[in-house]
Amino acid sequence: MSYRLGVDVGGTFTDLLLINESNGETHTAKVLSTPDDSSIGVLNGIARICEESGIDPKQINRVMHGTTVATNAVLTGKGAKVGLVTTKGYKHVLQVARSFCPGGLGGWVSYVKKPLLAPLELTIEANERMGADGKTVKTLDEQAFRNDLMKLKAKGEVEALTICFINAYVNGEHEKQAKAVAAEIFTDIPISISSDIVPEMQEYERTETTVVNSYVRPQVARYVENLQASLHETMGQDLHLSILRSDGGLASANAAADNPVNLLMSGPAGGVSGAIHFASAAGYDNVLTFDMGGTSTDVALIQNAKARIRRETRVGDVTVRAPSVDVRTVGAGGGSLAFVPVLTKALRVGPESAGAQPGPAAYMKGGVEPTVCDANVVLGYLPSDVQLGGKMAIDKAAAVKAVKKVADAMGLSVEEAAEGIVRIANEAMFGALRLVSVEQGFDPRDFALVGFGGAGPLHANALGILTGSWPTIIPPGPGVLCAYGDATTVVKDEASKTYVTLIKNTNQASLAKLFHELTEKASSTLIADGISEYELDVTLQADVRYTGQAFQLSIEISQADFEAQGLDLLISRFDEQHTQLFTFALDEGHEIVMVRAIVSAASTALPLSKQITGNTTLLECKIADTKIYHAGQYHQAAIYERAKMVVGLVIPGPCIVGEMDSTTVILPGYVATVDTVGNLLINPVNANKNK
């Protein structure tokens, strides 16, 4: 009997989900993250989930892992010292950065540029030049280049090297030549070239992306290698480790270590994949997702059971050319700190977080400041009877004491202060949901809402009210859904090429030839990992704009549709998307900027875990009576155990539904139903339509 394991490392908790590949049976575990070395938390979690499930670790043959190692390296500024090689005359490419200053028109007045990821003192120039047509203008002066590299090495600071030449996206021969020379001198550090990492036009973006790849590469490679060695020791040499990419696909451990720039949004992508899995199984292909953890909340929009992908990934102040699920993050999590500034006396929540250490006051880990989690405890939404992770007790008295700091500062009761904290957190999440829906031309009322993460189900009903998105769906195991997404996604890779051409000036045959070349290139990495070419699914994309625009849209098509409809398909789909976003479309001027092929392993659907059926009544699921504070008053409520709930059971609010990894709040005037997949579907009692 074989198993696969999904592992997701968050800022506060590490979540694990073990799936029996033959019958879909699942086991879950949640342990505290270990920020100093996240692999320790992963191994602790594996030990716990195997112990609690009684499964031999050697029965696990695949581990799918969403990691924040690359993200944290960028956010904390603790990546490698990167040396940069540019074409002569382009040494300041990162410093100039398209002269961008964040903020309004006067942003330059107060803007202080952060240190470059590849500092000028570690940047050298190579005497070479490639033309925009891909023809050599000036050959690489190897001897001068070798001398400069020796001087750079003598400084003893470079831990990773980046080579990025002008126009290398058209022809990367000079970069490959330079890499071969550099490899003779820098024999023990990774070397990244832009024509391998991101062969796309725009010099600054290409350089920044390749530099970031080098910046996080040693740390990610070290983490992946150490984790893989530990897993092989525990589970056997046949174990296959895959890392979740930012775009929701999987990469082999080796591919992830070589191209870590594709992992910057690895963590949030897992939750989106898990939400799609359960929402689609329940018949909802258009959903908004919000993943609320201990530190932050990630939101995304899913249309036709597919996440929207953007071609850029942003982490902090760093933006790179790497595909990622269009996730927006806001600093509102269960551990977000609430405070009242002395000057304004206005309640603020986040983005600072108590994190895993010291954590919320209610966790009794040393935290004393009020958090969103403590406010939920005060309101009775997170009752002290329910233990997080099956192991962690909650101290209500400590939560009340912490929230009282805010209450005293504002002259409110503790309950009023707690409700204010929760409402502000909800509004912050609502603002993020508007970014992916209303501001992209979508009405949130046309979507269902999926709430997950350790804290998501606590706030899901309230977010449903703010967005008007019904039903609000709480999937099974919502606290470990990111791990479920990691375990159910597929291996993926892509290849792209700049192709700036008016559609009217090209033809279907030439574009089909280019698509074929890119498909072969993207397929090669998957075939090298042992996947048969007959098991590969191919999706084609073209980035299209109107001539003169600096903005383009990624148009996705299948091979069959392209063969049948040709270039007209690109035009019609671009006009449709452009109208969605901007309310208009033009008759001509359509220009292709970039083309790519995305190749993934054909997915084999895992069987869904069998749901409980029978005649169990709501009363038999009841754990205790309680009361919750909502809309300025207390309400009598009940606490139910989700593990006992059968398909078709109706759960009226106000009530609380507890489970191992999360707690769901159903507010007065709302009712939940257990569907055939095991989801809780929350709707208004007086709902007139069933979405």
N, C-alpha and C positions, 0 to 999 in steps of 0.2 A: 504494500500500500504506500503510495507516494503523497507527499505534501509539498505545498509551496508556502512561503512565508513573506508577508508584506511588512515592512518596517518603515515607520515615519518618525523622524526626529524633529520635535518642535522645540520652542524656546523654553517650555516648562515641562512637558511630558514627552516621553518616547512611547509611541503606540505600536503594538504588534498584532497581527492577525494571521492565524494559521489556518489554511484551507486544505481539506481532504479533496484531492483532485478527482476522486471517483464518485463521491456522493455529495460534495458541496458543504459538508459539515465544517463548521468554523469554531475556532477557539480564539479568545482575545486576551490581551494583557496590556497593562499600562504601568510604566515605571517612571520615576523622575529622570529627566534628562541630566546629563553631566556635561555642562558647557565647556569645561576645560579640555575634555576629550570625549566627544560624543560616542565613540566606539565602545566605551565602558558601559554607557547606558544601553546600547544595543545588545551587548553581550549579557548584561544583567537581565534585560527583557527576554532574551532567548532562553536563558536558564529558567526564568519564572514560568514562561508559557509552556515549556516542555515539562516542567515539574507539575504544573496544575492540570495539564491535559493528559499526562501519563504517556506522552509520545516520545519515542527515542529520537534524539536530534539527527541520527544518521538516516532516518526515514524522510528527512526534508531534503529535496533535491534541487530546489530553486529558492533563492532569496532575492526579492525585489525591494530596493531600498531608495527611499526619498531622503535626500541629505541637504543640510544647510551649511556644509563645510565651506563651499565656495562663496556662498552669500555672506557668511560671517567674516570671511577673510577680507572681503571688500568693505563691509560695514565697519569693521574694527580697525582697518588699516594695517592688518598684520599679515599681508601677503609677502611674496618674495621681492628682493631688490632686483629690478628688471633693467637690463641693458637694452638699448634700442639702436638699431642700425637703419638709417634712412638714406634716400637718394641725396646727393650733394645739393644743398640749397633748401632742404626741407627739415632741417634739424629742429625747428620750432613748431612743428605741426601740432603737437599736443598742447603747447603753450597758447598758440593762436586760437585753436578750437573754434573756428568759424566766428570768432569775436563774440561768442555768446555770453551774456550776463543774465542770470535769473532775476525775476522781479519785473517791475514796471519800467517805464521809460527812464527813471532815475536809478535803476537797479545798480548801475556801474559805480554809483557814489559810495555805496556801502559794501559792495561785493569784494570779498577776500577769497581769492582762488586757493583751493586746497593744493597741497603738494602733488606734483605729477606722479602717476604710478610708475613712470619711467623718467627719472630726473634728468635734467639737461647735462649734469656732470657725468652721467653714464650713457650719454647719447653720442654716437659717432656717425659720420657721413661716408657713404661709399661713392666713389667716382664712377657712376654708370647712368645710363638713361635708356628707358624703353619708351617707344612712341605710343601714342594713343591708338594706333592701328596695330599694335602688337609687334612692330618691327624694331630691331635694335638701332638706336640712334648713337649710343656710345657704349662700347663693351666695358665690362667690369674690370677695373684696374686691380688685379688680384694682389700684386705685391704691396701697393699702398694700403689696400684693405687689410692685408695680413699684418702689416706693421701697426695699424690703428687698433686691430683686435688685440695684439700683444700688449699694447699700452693700456687698453681697457682691462685686460685680465690682470695686469700688474697692480691695479688698484685694489684687487682682492675683495670686491664688494658684490659683483654680479652673481646672482643666484639663478637667474633664468634670462635667456636672450631672445629678443624679438627682432625679426628682419621684415621691414615693410618698405618696398620701393614703389615709386610713382608708376602708375599704369600696370602694376603687376597683376591686376585682376584680368587683364587681357592676355598677358603672356608672363608666366611666372618663372621663366628659365633663369633670369638673373638672380632671383631669390634662391632658387635651388642651388645654383652655382655658389652663391655666398654662404648658404647653409653648409655645404660640403667643406668649404674652407674653414668656417667657424667651428665645425665639429672636430677639426684637427687640433684646434687650440683650446676650446672649451669642451674638454672630453667628458666632464662629469656633471653637466647641467643640461636641462631641457632647452631645445631651440625651437621656436615657433616661427613659421613664415606665413605672411598674410594670404598668399595664393592657396594655401592649404586650409586655413581657418575660415576665411570669408572672402572669396574671390568676387567681390562686388565693388562697383564704382563708389566714389567719394572718399578722398584720401584720409581725412581726419577720422571718419567713422571706422574705416578699415584698420587704421593704425591703432585706435583706441581699443577696438575689439581684440586685436591680436595681442596687444600689451596686457589687457586684462586676462587673456588666456594664459599668458606667461606668469602673470602676477599670482594667480591662484593655483597654477599647475603643480609646483612642488608640494604644496600642502595637501591638495586633493589626491595626488598620486601616492603620497605617504599614507594618507588615511585609507585609501582604497586597498593598497597593498597590505597594510597591517590588518585591516578588517578581514580581507580575503584569507590571509594566513590563519587568523584566529578561527574563522568559520571552517576552514578545511581541517583544522586540528580538532574542532568539536564535531563536525558533521561528515567528515570524510572528503577525500580528494575529488569525488565526482560532483560535488556541490557547484552550482553555477550561480555566480553573483551578478546581478544587473542593477544599474543605477538609473533612476528616473530622470529624464531630461526635462528641461523647462517647457517643452512643447507637449508634454504628456506622453511621450514615447519612452521606451527603454533603450539604454545603451549598455553594451557589455562593459565589464569592469575596465578592460584595457582601453576601449574607446573613450570611456568617461575620463580616465586618467590623462589621455592625450589631448582631449578637447573639453576641458572643464568649463569653458565659457558657456557651454550649453546646459550647465547645471545650476545656473544662478537662481532660477525659480523652480528648482526641483521639488521643494517641499509643497508649495501650494498646488502644483499640478496634480499631485496624487489625490487630493480631496475632490477636485473637479472630475477626475476619472471615476472615482467611486460614486459621486453623485449621479453622473450620467448612467452608470451601471444600474443603480436602483430605481431612478426616476423612469428610465426607458422601460425597465421590466414591468413597471406599474402603469405604463401607457402615457407617460408625460415626457414628450421630446423637447418641449420648450420650457426651460426652467431658469430661474435665477438661483445662484448658490451663495451661501455665506458660511464661511468656516471660521468660527470664533474659538480661538485657543486662549492660552493664558496670557500671551503678550500682544497679539494683534488679531485682526479679522481680515480675511481675504474674501473678496466677492468676485463673481464671474457671471457671464451670460451664456447660456447654452441654447443654440437654435438647431432644430432638426437633429437632436441628439449629438451635436458636435460643438465643442468649445470653440469660441472665436480665438484665432491665433494672430498675434501681432508680430511684426518682423523685428522689433526692437525689444530689448529687455533692460529695464531700469532698476538699479539697486542703489539707493542713496542718491548721490550726485553723479553716479556713473551710468552712462547709457551705452549699450553695445549692440551690434548687429547680430543678434541671435534670436531665433524664433522662440516664442514663449506663449503659453496660454494667457489670454488677455485677463489677467487677474489684477485687481486694484486692492491695495492694502491700506488699512487705516489703523492707527495706534489705539485701538479699543479692544481690550481682551479682558478675561476674567481677573487678571492681575494688574490691570491699569489703575494707577493711583489717583485718588480724588483729593483735591485740596482747594482751599479758599485763599487766594492772594490777599494780602493785607491791604493793598491799595484799592482794588476794585470790589472786593467782597463778593465777587461772582464765582460760583462753583465751577471748577474745571475738572475734567476727567482725562487722564492720559496726556501725551503718549507715553510718559514714563511708566514703567511696569515694575512690580515687585519680583517678577520672574520666578524661577524655581527656588532661588535662595535670595532673600529670606521668605518670599512667598506672601500670600494674604495672611492677615492676622488669624483668621479662622483655622488655618492649617497647622498652627502651633509649631512653626519652623523658625521662629524668631522675628517674623514680621509684626509690626505694630501700627503701620500706616493704613488708612482705609483704602480698600480696593472695590472694584465692581463685584467681585466674588463676595466680599464681606457684606456689601449692600444686599445681595441676593439672599444671604443667610439671615440678615435682619428682617427682610420682608417675608421670610418663610418659604421662599422659592427653592432654596437649597437647605432642606431640613437637616438638623444634626443627626437624625436617624439614618440618613443615607450616607454611605461611605464611598468616597471617590476611589476608583481603582480597586474596590473591594478591600482595601487595606487602610485607607486614610480616614481617621475620625475628624469631625468638624466641631470646633469650639464656638458656640453661639455667643457666649459671654465675651470672648475676645473680639468677635466681630462687632458686637454692640459697642464695646469700649472704643474701638478704632473709629467707627462711623460717628460716634458722639463728638469727635473732634470737629468734624464738618458741621454737625448739628449745632454745636455751641457757637461756632464762628458765624453762623447765619441766623441764629435765634430760632431754630426749628426743632421739632421733635426728632428723635432718632429715625422714626419711620418715614417722616417727610423728607429728611435728608437722604435716606437710603433710596427712596423712590426717585428723588431728583438725580442721584448718581446714575441709576439704571436708565432713566429717560435720556440723559445726556449721552450715555454710551449708545443707546438705541438710535439717537439722531445722527451720531457720527457714522454708524453703520448704514443708516438709510442714505446718507449723503454719498457714501461709496457705491451703494446700489444704484443710485441715480446716475453716477458716472458711466456705468456699463449699460444702462438701459435708456433713460430719457435723453441723455446727452449723445447717445448713439442712434437716436431716432426710433427707439422701441418704447412701447407702453408697458410698464411693469404689470398692469392688470391683465395683459395677455399671456402672462407666464405664471407657472407655479413657482413656489419658493422652497428650496431645500436647505434646511438648517442642520448643521453638524459641527463637529469639533467638540471638545470637552464642555464648552460653555454655550455653544450655539442653540441647543434645544431649550435652554432657559429663556432665551430671548426671541425664539422663532415666532411664537404667536404674536408678540408685540410688533415684530418686523413685518409680519403679514398684514397687520392692521395699517401700518404706515405705508406700505407699498400697494396694498389692495391685491396682492398676489395670492390666489387660492387655488387648490389647497396648499397649505404649508405642510411640507413633507418632512417627517423625521425618520430617516432610514434606520434599519437595524444596526446596532453598534455604532451610533453616530460619533462617539468619541474617538473611534479608531477607523473612521471611514477613509482617511488619507492612506492608512496602511492597506485597506481593502483596495483602494484605487491602485496603489503600487503593485499589488498582487494580481490584478486583473488586466493590466495594460500589456502592450506588445512592444517588441523591439522595433526601432524605427531609425532611419537615417535619411538624409537628403543631400542633394547636390544642386548648386545654382550657378547661373552665369549672367553677367550683364549683357543686355541685348536692346540697346536704345534704338528703336526703329518704329516709324509710323506703321500702323497696321495696314494701311492702304499700300505701303511700299514693300510689304513682305508677302509671302504666300504660305499656304498650308504645308507644302512639301518641305520647305526649308526649316520651318518651325518644328515639324514632326521629326526631322533628322536631329535637330538639337535636343529635343525632348528625349529621343532615344539614347543619345550619348550621355545625358545627365542621368537617365534611369540606370544605365549600365554602371556608371560611377557610384551612384548611391547604393545599388544592389551589391556591389563588390564587398562592402564592409559586412553586410549581413551574411553573405555567402561564406566569407572568411570565418564567421562565427558558427558555421555548421548548419545554416538554414538553407534548405533547397531553394533554387530559383523558382520552382513550381509552387512554393508556398508564399510567394511574395505578392503583396497588393501594391499597386502603383497609383498615385494621385499626382496630377500635373497642376502647376500653378503658373500664373503670369501676373506680374505687377504692372498695372495699367494706369495711365493718367491721361488727362487732356494736355496737349502740347502747351508748354509754358507753366504748367503747375509744378510746384515743389512737393506735392502730395500725391501719393499713389495708393491704389487699393489692390489687395491680393485677390485675384480671381481664381477660384479652384474649379477644376474640371476633371472628368475621368477620361481615360484614353478612348473609350468607346464613344463618348459624347463628342470628343474632339474630332475623331475620325468621321463621325456622321455629320457634324455641323460646322466644323472648321473654325475660321476666324470670326464668323458671325456670332458664334457662341460667346467669345470673349467680349465682343462689343455689347451684346445684349445684357450679359451678366454685370458688366461694369456699369452700364447705364442704370440698371436696377439698383445696384448698391449705392451709386452716387445720388440717385433720387431719394433713397432711404435716408441718407445722411444730410443732404443739402437741398432737397425738394426739387431739383432740376437735373436735366441731362442735355448735352449738346449733340448735334447731329453729326459732327465730324471732329477731327483732331485727336483721335484716339491713338495713344502712343504706348508701346510696350517698353518697359524699363528693365525688367528682370524676368527670367524664366527659371523654373526649378522643377525637379522631380522629387517626390517624397515617397519613399519605399518603406513598407512595414511588413512584418511577418503576419501572415493570415491568422486571424484570431480564432482560437478554439474556445467556444463559450464554456465556462465552468458551470456545472449544475448548481442551481440555487439551493441553498439549505432548506430542508423541509420545514414548513411552518406548522405550528401547533393548531390542530383542529379538534373540534369536540364541542361540548356544551358547558365549558367553564363559564361561570357567571362573573360579573364585575365584582361582586361581593367576595368571591373566592380569591380574587387578585389583590384585595385590600390588605395593606400592611397596618395602617393606623389612621386615625383622624388627626387633622391639624388645622391650622388657620393661616391664611396668607393676607398680606396687606396690598390692596390694589385700589387705585383711583381714590386715595384718601380715606379708605376704611378697611376694616378687617372683614374677611369672608371665611365661613366655615368650608373646609376642603378635606379631601382624602388623599392619602398616599397609596399608590398602586405599584405592584411589581410587574414590570413589563415582561419578564421571562415567562409568566404564567398566562399571558394574554393570547387568546385564540383568534383565528381569522374571522372577521366580521363583527368582532366585539365593538360596541359603541361606548365611548368614555366621555361623559359630559363634564364640562368645567363648572366651577373651578376645581382643579385637582393637580396632583403632581405624579408623574410616572417616573419611577426610579429604575435604573439598571446599572450594570457594573461600571460602565465608562462615562455615563452622562445622566442628566436629569432633565426631563421635559416638563414645562409648565403649560397648562391649558387654562386660559383665563375665563372669567365669568362671561357667559354669552357665546361660548365657543364649544365645539364638540369634536372629538377625534374618533376615527374609525381605523381598525386594523385591516389592511388589505391583504391580498393573497401572497404578496411578496414579503410581508412583515413590516411594511412601512406604517407609521402613524400618519393619517391624513387629517389635518386640522382644518375645519371650516367654521364660518359663522353659523350659529344655530338657525338663523333665518336666511341662509344662503338660497338664492333663487335659481342658481345654476350649478351644474356639476361639470367642472372643467375636465 
